Amino acid sequence: MSKQTIAVHLPDGSIREVPQGTTPLDIANSISPRLAAASVVARLTPVASTTPETGNTTGDESHSEEASDATMYSAGDAAAPRLVDLSMPLTEDTQLALITERDPEALKVVRHSAAHVMATAVLELFPETKLGHGPATDQGFFYDFYREKPFTPEDLTAIEAKMAEVVARNEAFVRESEPREQALANFERDGDFMKTHFVTKFTHSGEQVSFYRNGAFADFCRGPHVPSTGRVKAVKVTNLAGAYWLGDEKNPQLQRIYGTAFFSQKDLDAHFARLEEMAKRDHRLLGRQLDLFSIQEVAGAGLIFWHPKGAMIRKVMEDWMRDECLRRGYSLVYTPHVMRRELWKISGHEGFYAGNMYTPMELDDAEYRLKPMNCPGHILIYKNSPKSYRDLPVRYAELGNVYRYERSGTMHGLLRVRGFTQDDAHIFCTPGQIEDEMDACIDFAEAVLKTFGFAEYRVELSAHDPSKPGDFVGKQEDWIRAEAALDHVLTRRGLAFKRIPGEGAFYGPKIDFKLVDVLGRLWQLSTVQFDFNLPARFELEYVGGDGERHQPVMVHRALFGSVERFFGVLIEHYAGAFPLWLAPVQIGLVPISERHQEYAAQVKAELEAAGLRVEVDDRNEKMNAKIRDFANQKVPYILVMGDKEAEAHAVSVRTRAKGDQGSMPLDKFIANSQELVKSCSTDL
C-alpha cells in the first residue's frame, strides 16, 4: 500500500483504501448521499486499539467546573476512540463510524454547537460581553458570560431570536488553529481573562491551539461540531442563573444562560412535556401535598422531619429491609451516633473525608465527631471477640443515622441532606469467600430494585486511577486484584457494566447500581464496595484452618443508599401514588350517611385485624366530597358503604387506577388485598 493512501475500516467489516486527506464526509458521500446528509460527526478508533465498550451510561450534570472544562479543551487519550468533524482530513489507518442524528452521541455534539450559536448571538447583541465556557450537559447546554449589566428576561428573548437568525444563516463550523502564544496575546489584549485561563490550563507551550469559527464568530474549542449552524434545528433558551468564575465566590460573578437543543421540534416539545411531568412529580411538592415530610428552617437545612404518613412508609421500607437481611444471613447491630475523633483517624476518614464531616466536639475526655459512616462501628463489634475461619463470613447490618456536611447550595429535598439513615452492612470474610459474597450482594441489590418497582438499571464499576496514587490507599496490586474480582462477578452474572477509572472510594473499588425511573431518569442509589484498607488499619484478624492469624476481607454495601434519598426517588417514580403494600393509608372508608357509620367502624376493625391500614371519613360531608379527598391523597382503595353493603356484609370498591369496580363481599376484598400486600405487588 502506498504511503499516500490509508486504510479506513468501516463498521460492516469492509476496508477502503483512500488518499490521505480524505474526510469522513467524503467517505459518507461515497457510500450514500442520504447517509452523508444524516451524518453529524465521525468516530475514529486507532486500528490497533482494542478498547472494549460495555454497558450503557449517561453523563452526570453535577460535574465540576474544571471537569467540564477538561472535557471541552483536553485532547484526551490518543489511543481512545474520539469524535471528529466530518471535515477532518484522515491521515492514518483508522476505524471509522459515521454518527447520525439517531445516535445518542450526536445529541451532545449539537448541544455544544448550540452553545456556540448562543455565544454568537450574545456577542452580536452585546459586544462588550466576555466569554467563559459553554459545555453540553445531559439536559442541554449553558454558556457563562461576564458582563457588568445583568441580562433581563427581555434580553433572553432577544438572544433566542438572534440565535434563530444565526441558525438560518447556516454558517459552516470551520476548525482553525494558531500558535498558543499568539492566542494568549490576543485574549490578553482583549481582556478575555476566562479564555486566557483556559488556553493556559489546557494547552502547552509551542503547540497549536484550535478554534471553531462560524461567520465572524470564533471560539477556543477542540470540538467537534455539527457541519453548520443550520443543523441546530430546534433550540430553546431556558433560564438564567449566577455562577462564580471557577466556582470560587471570591472571583467575579458570571451570568450563566441555559438552553437546550434537539434535532427536531418534536423532540424539543417532548422534552418540555417531560419537564412538566417531572415538576408534577417533584417529591418536595408531593411531600407537602401528601403530608409525608418537612424540612423546618428553625431546626436547620438538610434535616428531615418524617410526618406520620411518611414515617409509615419508612417503617414498611425498613421492616422489609431488616427481614430480608435476616433471611440472607445478616445479624442486626446498632452503633453510636458520635465517636471519638481518634477512631476516625485510625479509619482514615479524618484525612480523606474531613471536609464532609462536622467539626469536632470537645467533651470531658476527648474530641468527638458525629459519624458520617457506620463502618468503623461495625469493625469494633467484629473486633470485640476472637474470630475463627469457621465464623466467617460475618455479616452486620444496620439502618444507622449518619451526618455529613453539605454546602447550603447543594441540598435538595430528600435527595441531598445533612442527616440521613443509611442501610449499611459490612461483611467480613476470607479471600476465598469474597466472590460469593459480592455475588450475593449483587443479588440482594437486584431484589431491592425489583421489589420496589424498578425494572431497569445501569451498572458501573468504579476503579482507581493509577496516575493519581494520592487519591487512594493501599497497594496497587491489591486494587488490581480487587477490581478483577468485581469484574469477574459482574461478567459471571451476565451484567453489562461500564468501568470508570478514578471513581472508586479511597479505600477500594465499588459497584454502583443506577436505577431508571418511570421517566427514564438515572438515580445513583445502591452500591457495593470492596475494602482491603480498613481491615489493615484496624488490624482485624481471624484464625485460619492452619492455626495462623489472617486478615479478613471487608465488603461495604448499601442498597437503599439512604432511606431518605430512596424515599424521594420512590415519591417521584410513583408520583405519590404508592403501590398498596407501601401506601401509608391503603383503604379509605366512605359511609354514605350517618346511619352507615356503625357498619364502617365494623369494616375498619375487620380490615385492621387483617393487617391493613385504614382511615374512615365520618365527617358530615357529601359522599362525593369524601371520595374526592381520598383520591387527592392517592389512597389505593376507596370503599363506599350504604344500606345494601351493610345488609350483604360487602363493600362498593373504587380503585385509584380504574374507578368504580362495583360491589364485593368484604372477605373476598380482604383476601385480595392481603395477597397484593404479601407479594409486594406494584399493580395497584
N, C-alpha and C positions, 0 to 999 in steps of 0.2 A: 504494500500500500504506500502510495506517495506521501511525503511529508505535507504536501499541500491539501490532502484530504484527511478527513477524520471519520470515525465510525460512530454513528448515532444509533443506540439500541432503543427500540420502541417497546411499549408495553405488550404488544402482541407477539413479541419474540423476534420480530424481524430486525435486521440491521441495515442501515442505509449508509453508504459511503458518500459524503458530501464535501464540497470545498470548505476549507477553513474560512470562517467569517459568515457562513450560513446562519440564519437566525431561526429560532423556533417558529416564527410566523411563516418563514419560507417553507419550512417542513410541513406546517399545518396546511398551507395552501396547496402543497404538492399532494397531500392526502385527500383534502376536500375543502373547497371554498366555504362550505357551511361550517365545517369544523373550525376553520380559521376565524370566521365571524363570531363563533360562540366562545372561542378561547379567550382567557383573561390574562393568564401568566403561564409560565412553564416551570416544571420541577426538574432540576438537574441532579443526578446522582453519579458520582465518580464510578467508573466501571468496576474498579477494584473493591468498592465499598460493599460490605455485606451487612450493613446496619439493619437489624430486624425492626419491623413495625408490629406492635402488639397492642390490642385493645383499642378503645376509643376514649377520648378525653376532650374536655373543653378547657379554655383558659379560666383564670380567676381574676375577676375585675378588681379585686382588692390588692393588686400588685403595687409595689412601691414605686416612687418616682424614679429612683435610679434603675429599677428593673425594667420599667417601660422605656427609659432612655436607652438602655443597653440593647433592648430588642430592636429599637429603631436604627441605632447607629453602629452597633458592633457587627463585624464581619462574620463572626461565628466560626465553627469548626469547618475547615476547608474540605474535610472528608465526608461531611454530613450532607444529606440531601438539602437543597436550597431552592427557593423560588426566585425566578429571574423574570425580567421583562421579556415580552415576546420579541422585542427588537434587539436583544442581547446577542452579539456575534459569538458563535461557538468556536472555540479554538483547540479543543482536545476531545478525545474519545469520551463519551458520556452516555448515561441512560437518560432519556428524555420522556417526560409525561406532560401532555397538554392539559392544563387545568381550566375547566369551563365553568360557567355560572352555576352549574349543578353541583360542583364540588364545594364542600364546606370551607376549604382553604381560601376559596376565591372571595368569600364574603368579607374577610378581614382586609383583603387587598383593596376592594372597592371602598371600604370604610376609611382606610388610610388615605386613599386618593381623595375621598370626600373631605378629609381634614385639610388637604392642600387646597381644595376648592374653597373651603371656608376661609383659610388664611388669605387666599387671593382676593376674595370678596371684602374681607375686613380691611386689607391694605388699600384697596381701591376706594373704599368709603372713608376710611380713617387712616391716612398715610402716616400719621405720627406714631402709630402703634408699633411696638416691638414684639417680635415673635418668640415664643417659648418652644414647646413641643406639641405634637398632635398625633398621639398614637390611636390605633384602633383598639376597641375593647369588645367584650362579648356582647354588649348591648348596642354598640355604635362606635362613637369616637368622641374625642374632645380636642380642643386646642387651647393652650394657655397664651394669654396676651398681657402685655404690660402697657397700660395707658392711664394717665393721671385722671382723666374724666371717666366716671363709671358708665358702662353701657346701660341703656334703658331698654324696656320691653319694645319700644318703637324701633330702637337700633337693631334688635334681634330680628324683627320683621323685615327691616331693610336689608340686613345681611342675608337672610334666606332668599329674598327676591334677587339680590345681586348674585347669589350662588346659582340661581336658575339661569341667569344670563351667562355665567361662566360655563355652565354645562351646555347651554345652547350654542356657544361659540365652538364647542367640540375641539378644543385646543389639545394638541398632542402632548403627552408627557415625555419629555426628552431628557435622557440622562447625560449630564455633563460633568467635567472634573476640572480641578485646578490645584496647583500646589498648596499644601497645607499652610505655608507661611503667608501666601497671598490671601487665602480665605480668612485667616486670622486678622491680617492687616485690614481687610475690607470691613469685617464685622466690628473691629475695634474703632475704626474710623467712623462708622455709622452709629456707634453706641449700642450695638446689639449684644448686650452683656450675656444674654442666655445662649445665643448661638456661639459666642466666643467660648463659653464654658463647655458646650457640647463638643466642639471641634478639639479643644484642648484635652478633654477627658477621653474621647473615643477614637482619636487618631494619633498617629505617631509622626515624629519629625521626619521630614523628607518625603512623606508619602503624598499621593494624590488623594484629594477628598472629593466625594461625589455630591452633586446637586441634581435636583429634578426641576426642570423648567416647563411651565405651561404658559404660553403667551409671554407677557412681560414679567411674570412672577417666577422666582427661583427660590428653592429652599434646600438647605443642607439635609441630606437624607440618603440612605443606602437603598431604599426601595424594597421590593419592586412596586410598580404601579400598573393600573389598567392602561390600555393603549392611549386613551384620550379622555378629556373631561366629559365627553358625551356619553361615556359608559357609566357615569354616575347617574343612573336613570331616576332613582326615587330617593330623595334626601329630605330630611326634616331637621330644623334646629329645634331643640327641645327645652333647654333651660340654661341658666347662668348661675355660676357659683364662684366663691372666692377660693384661692389656693395660694399658699405662701411659696415663694421660689425655693425649690429644693426641699419643700416640706418643713422649712425652718421658720418659725414665727418671727425671728429676728431679721429675716430677709424681706424684700419688697413683696407686697401683696399683689398677686396676679388676678386676672379675671379669666375664669375657665368657662368657655362656651361648649356645651354638649350638643351633640346631634346624633342622628342615626341614618343609615343608608342601606338600601336593598337593591336588588337587580330589577325589581318590578314594583309598581304601585300596589298590586295585590298583596305582595309580601309585606310592604310597609303598612298597609291597612291592617293586615293580620297581626302585625307586631303591636300596634297600638290597641287593638282589641284584646290582645293578651295582657298588655299592661293594665288595661281597665279591669280585667278579670283578676289580676294579681292584687290590685288595690282593694277589690271587694273581699279578697281572701286574707288581707293583711291581719296577722294574728293580734296585733295591738288593737285594731278596730274591733275585731270579733271578741277579743278578751274583755273589752268593756261591755260590748253588746250582750254577751252571754254571761257576764259577771264571773269570769274564770280567775282572773288575777289582776294585780295592780302593782305599780311602782310608785311609792309615796315620796314626794320631794322632801318632806320633813325628815324622813329616815335616811335618804341618800340614794344617789343614782346607782342603777345596776343591781339593786337588791329587790327580790321578788316577794310579794305577799300573795300567797295562794288562798283564794276565796273558797268557800265550801264546795262549789261545783268543780272548780279546777282541782281542789285537793282530792275530791273523789276520783277524778280521772287519774291523778297521780298515784293514788292508792292502788287502783287497778293495775296500772303500769308496773309499779314496784312489786306488787304481790305476784304478778306473772313472772317478773324477772327473778325474784327470790325463789319461787317454786321451781323455775326452770334450772336455776343454779344448783339447787339441792338435788334435782333429778339427774343432773350431769356430774355429780360428784364433787361439788364445791362445799366448803364449810363457810358459814356466815360469820363475820367478825365486825367489830366496831372499834374505831380508834379516835383519840382526842382531836379536838379542833386546833389546839395550839401545842407546839412542842418547842423544846429548847433550840436556840439558834445553832448550837454545836452540832445537832443532828443534821441540819441542812448543809453544814459544812462538810460533814462526812459523806452525805449523799451526792454532793456536787452542785446542788441547786443554788447554794449561796454564791457560787462562782458563775454558773451558766444561766441561772434563771432569776437572779436577784431583781432584775428590772420588772419582773411580773409578780413579785411578791410584795406584800405590805411591809412597811418599815418595822423593825424590831420593837418589842415592848419590853421595858426593863421592869422585871418583877423582883421579889425578895432575893432569890438565889441566883438568877441568871437572866439573860435576854431570851425572849421567846418570839416566835413568828407564827402567824396564822398559817395553816398548812395550805399550800397550793395543790398538793397531790397527796394521795393516800399511800403510795408505795413504801416510804420509809417506815410507816406504822406497821404494815404487813410484814416487812422484813424483821422488825423487832419481835413480832409474835412468832415468826419462824425460828428466830434465834433463841427464843426463851427456853427451848428444851432441845436436847440432842436428837438428831435425826439419823436414821439408817436408810440405806437404799430401799429397804422394804417399805418405808413410809412414803416414798416418793412415787408418783407426783403428789405434792401438797398444793391444794387449790383454795385460796382465800378470796372471798367475795364480800364487798361492802358497798352499800349505797351511801357514800360518805360526802358530807358537806365540805367543800373546799373554797378557798378565797384567792382571787387573783386580781392584781391591779390592772384595770383597763383605763386608758385615757378617756376623758369625758366624751370626746368626739367620736369614739369608736363604738360606743354601746348602742344596742338596738333591740329594744323589747326583751324578749326571752332568748334571742339568738346570740347576744353577746352581753354578758352580765359580769358582775364582780363577785357574786356569791352564788354557787350552784352545787347541785348534787350529782356526783359522778358515780356511775355504776361500774365501779372499779373492781378488777380482780387481778390477782397475781398468782402465777403458777411457778412452783419451784420443782425442777425435775432434773433427771440425769441427761447428759448429752444424747444418749441413745433414745430417750423418750421425746426429744424436742419436736421432731417432725409430726409424730402422732398428736402431740398436744396442740401444735399450731393448726393441724388439720381439724381437730375438734373445735378450736376457737373459730375457725372459718365457718364450720358447720353451724355453730351457735349464732354467728353473725347473720348468716343467711336465714336462719329460723326467725330471728328478730325481725328482719326486714319483711319476710313473707307474712308473718303473723299480723304485723301492724299495717299491712296492705300495700307494701312497696314491691312490685313485681320486677322492677328493673333497677340495676345499679351498675356502677363502674368500679373497677379495682385498680389501685395504684400501689406500686412497690417503691417506697421512698428509701433511697440508698445514701451512702456517704459520697462525698466528693474528694477523691484522693489529693486533689490540688489544694485543698483547704484543710490541712491537718488540725488547725486550731479550732475548727468547728465541731470536732467530735473527740471522744475519749476512747481509750483502748487501743489495742494493736490493729494495724490494718489487716493483718491476716485473719484476725477474729471477725472483722467486718465482712471480709470476702467470704468466709465460711458461713456466716450467718445469712448473708444475702443469698448465697447459693441454696441454703436450706429453704428459705422462703420461696425462692423461685421454683424449687422442685415441688413444694407442696401445692402451689398455685397451678403449676403445669399438670401435676398428677390429678388435680380435681377438674381439669379442663377449663379453667377460668382464664379468659383473656385479661391481660393487665398491661399497664404502662409503667416502665421503670423511670423514676425521676431522681437523678443524681443530686446530692446536696440537700435533699428534703427530709432525710432521716432525723430522728431525735438525736440529741447529742450523745446519748448512751447506747444507741443501737438502731438498726433498720426497722421499718414498720410497714404494715399493710393497711391501707385506708380503703374503706368502702364508701363510695359516694352514691347515695340513693337518688333516684329520679322520681320527682313527684308528678302529680297528675297534669301539671302544666309543662312538664319536661325540664324543670329546673334541677340542677345538681346541688346536693347538700352533703357536706362532709360531716359524718357522724361516727360510724363505727371504726375502730382502729385496733390493730393487734401489733404489739411491739416486742421485739427481741431485745434482751438486755444481758450482756456479759460483764457490764461495768459495776452495777450496784452489788452483785454478789461478791465481787472482789473488794470493793470499798468497805463493805461491812463484814468481810472475812467469813462469809457463810460457808457451812460445811455439812457434809453427810458422810457417814461411814459406809464405804462400798463393800461389795462381796469379798474383796481381798483383805478386808480389815483395815485398810488405809483410809485416810481422810481425803475427801474430794470436794471440789467446789461445784455447787449446783448451777444450772442454767435457769434464768428467770424470764418469764413472759408477762408483759402487761397487756391487759385487754379491757376496753370499754366499748360496749355495744350500743347503748343509747348515746354514748358520748357524754352527754349530760342530760339529766331528766328535763331540765328547763328547755334546752335547745331542741331536744327531740319532741317535746310537747308543742313548742312553737311551730315546728315543721308539720306535726300532725294537724294542728288547727288549720294551717293553710292548705294542706293536702286535701282535707275533707271539707274545707270551707266552714268549719264549725259543726258540720252535720256528722258527728261521730257514729261509727257503727254501734249496734245495740250493746255489744259487750263492753264498750268503752264509755258510752254516753252517761253523763252524771245523773240525769233523770231519764230512765228508759221508757217509762209509761206515764202519760198524763191522763187522769180520770176526769171526765166531764159529766156530772149528774145534770140531767135536763132541768130539773126544778128542785125545790127544797125537799119535797117528799121522797126524792130519789137519793138523798144524801146517806141515808142509813145503808142502802144497798151498796153505794160507792165505798163506804167505810168497810163493809164486809169484803168487797172485791180487793180493796187495798190490803187488808190483812192477809188474804189468801196469796196475793202476789208477793208480798214481802216474805211470807213464810216459805215461798218457793225461791227466795234469794234475789228477787227483782227489786229495782229501785223505782219508787212510785211517788207521784205527787197528785193530790186531789185539789181541784179548783172548785171550792164550795162557796165562792162569792155570789152575791145576789146580782149576777150579770147574765146577759143573754148567752145562750149556748154558743152561737157563732163567735161571739167575742172571746169566750174561753178557748175555743178551738184555735182561733187566730193567735192568741197569746202563746199557747203551747207550740204552735207552728213557728212563730217568730223565735222561740227558744230552741228550735230544731230538735224537738223531742221525737224519737223514732216512732213511737206508737201513741195514738190518742184513742182512748176508749170512751165512747158515749153510752150512757145508760138511762133508760126510761122505764116505763111500765112493762113493755114486752120483754126487755132484757132481764128485769128483776124476776118476772114470772118464770122465765126459762133458764135462769142462772147462766145467762150469756152476756156478751158484750158486743157492741157495734164497733168494728175495728176500722180505724183510719191509719194508714201508714204515711210516713214522711214523703216517700217517693211516689206512691200510687194513689193516694187519696182514699176515698171511701171503699172499703172491701166488704161491707155487709156484716151481718150478724154471725157470731161464732160462739160455741159453748166455751165457757170460761176455762174448763180443764184442758180443752184442746189448745186454746190460746197459750196457756201456761206451758204446756209441753213443748209447743213450737218455739216459744221464746227461750226456754231453758236450753234447747238444742242449739239455737243460734249463739247463745252466750257461751256454752261449753265448747263449741267449735271455733270460737273467736272469728265468726263469720263477718266478712265486710259487706255482705249483701244488703244489709239494712243499717 
